[in-house]
Amino acid sequence: STGLCRCYRGYQQSDCSVECSGGASNPCSGHGVCLVDGACLCDLGYTSSTCGIECLGGVANPCSGHGECLQDGSCDCVFGYRGND
């Protein structure tokens, strides 16, 4: 035995004491990777602390490729572009 823990899905840290954002049963809302600290790194096209919000413009083309998806799912458009998505 190595003395190392192998965490169940949805838990992190060396002692498996940190539950992933979104909950252990659905870490990162199924749209991201749970990091060591329990925070989520969202897949492209998803946002929020739990990756549970789809960006405007859709997963295939978030913010129509001309902006940054914000935590609430809205877009911050690059200069020269405007609109909701």
PENOR-V571453 format. One record per backbone hydrogen bond with DSSP energy under -0.5 kcal/mol. NH is the residue of the N-H (numbers start at 0). CO is the residue of the C=O. If there is no record, write none. Layout:
nh co
NH CO
NH CO
This chain:
nh co
4 13
6 4
10 7
11 17
15 12
17 11
18 16
19 9
20 37
22 19
25 22
26 23
27 20
28 25
29 26
30 27
32 40
34 32
34 38
37 34
40 32
41 39
42 30
45 42
46 52
50 47
52 46
53 51
54 44
55 72
57 54
60 57
61 58
62 55
63 60
64 61
65 62
67 75
69 73
72 69
75 67
76 74
77 65
80 77
